[in-house]
Amino acid sequence: MDTATPSTTRDNTSAAHAAIEPSILYFGTPVVLLSTENENGSFNLAPMSSAWALGHVIVLGLGSGGQTAHNLRSRPDLVVNLPAPAQWPAVERLAPLTGRTPIPVDKRGTFRFEPDKFAAAGLRPEPSELVRPPRVAECPIQLEARAARVQPDASGAFLIVEAEVLRVHADPRIVVPGSQHIDPAVWSPLIYNFRHYFGLGPELGRSFRSQTPRQSH
């Protein structure tokens, strides 16, 4: 049948695109909580939403003036904690806080200094196995890692961190039984979509490269 439906008509009208200038480009990226070590041996916990994985390397983008950037320049151990969608209020409690004192100029008037980020967020630290910073006990996935390269981005306003993942911890409820696979039908990351929080919708399909056994839920 060649009759066009309203949906196909909309899909084919590329002239309807508008040139816009959004202030940020967070077009659906996962939220992570980074735990790092401060100079005095205490620990910082910071939310961020520019993270992606390439094999067993996690690439992070973060502000160059924050405490996390300061820590990773000289103490490369970190934990990449992935919260579930229902944990977005804890993430948001961290959002206006900084572990940097004095507060960086670009954060003054908007952020406040907080030395105990775990307590402020209502989260519990638990010891890591291979790195010094603790994991976030409530996060379903925790990646112990070590920064291998820390360098400025093209603008100079951010740092690009390449971190090698040393150990993966996962809540057993999101692991396919008898396997080493996260069950994507059970696990949903918290997504930062243009400064709004979302989870994933229902599965649409699977890649031909998927190695995850099919599960009935």
C-alpha positions, 0 to 999 in steps of 0.5 A: 500500500502506497498511501502515506500515513501522518507519521510517515509524512512527518518523518519525511519532511526534513524541511521542518527542522529548525536551527536552534542554539541550546545552552547544553547538549545533554541529549540523554546521557547516563548519570554517575556518581564519582568517588575520589580521594581528597588531599586529607584522606577523606573522600569526595562524591560528585554527580556527573553526566558525561560518561561513556565506555569503550571496552573496559575504559570509561571516558569522563568529562568534568569541569576543570575547577571542581574537587573531582578534577583536583583529586584526579590530577594527583590521586588517580583512584576513583569509583564510577557508581551508577545509580538507578532511576529511583535514586535521582533525588539523592543525585539532586541533593548532591547537585548544588554541593561542592567539595572545593574550598574556597568555592571556585569563582564560577560556582559562587552564589550557586553552590555551597561547600560540603565536606561530607557529600555521602551524608548530605546525599543520604548515601552510604560508603562501603569499602572498595577492594582495589582502590582507596575511594569507597563505593556507593552502597546503594548504587546497583553498579559500581566500577572501581577504576584508575585514571590513566590519562587526565587532560584538558578538552578542546575548550579548556573548560573541562577535563577528559579523563580516561579511566581503566576499570579494574573491578565491576560490582553488580547487584545480583538482582540485575545479573543474568543468573549463572552468567557474567552479564548485566540483564538489560531487561532488569537494569535501567540507568538513570538518564540525564536528558537536557537537565531532566532525569529519566529512566529507560523505556521498554526494550525495542530490540537487541543487537546482533552482537548481544551475548546476553542470554534471553530471559523471561521476566 
